[in-house]
Amino acid sequence: MHHTSELLASCHSVSHRAAKISHWRPSQPLLDIALDHLTLGRALLYEAILAGTSLDPCRASLDQAVSGLRCAGTTHHIPRSLLSRAWLRFLSGVSTGSDSAQHDLDEAWEIAVCGPMKLFLADIHLHRARLFFREPTYPWNSPAADLAAAEMLIHDCGYHRRNEELADANATILGIGNSMRVGGQTRTT
């Protein structure tokens, strides 16, 4: 419980700073405004998840982040905002259809594939598996296939900051304990 209260305090501090920055620089470039909205939206999302409160406060910030990054013409930033909004939409019960978590993940995929943005592809695979593995109809191949693809990208790109998340997803989704398959071999983490 103490750990959760520390995380909540950190999220609150970040959201407070992000909100203040927007007020300090009202004429800042579109990219800066959109990234501020993304920071604020993510902090509010994490805070709502940890506290078990309404997701409504983060909705406007994440929507503004996505539209702001589009307007700023910064395609390489858009996937990160779509991943955050997909998480929000999934938690809000809007998992499939238009304006859904699946739609955001598919759009992020289209951008990342054209990039090529391999780190985002790894994140998208992880998000798909973690969000949708309990759904009766998995919108893509399978959670196992997404985790295997994420693992390969994480290993090939040296994206090791995702190792813990991948191990957790493997344990939760596939029941592989606290191990991670790397290069076809299982390694305990």
Disulfide bonds with the S-S distance in Angstrom:
none
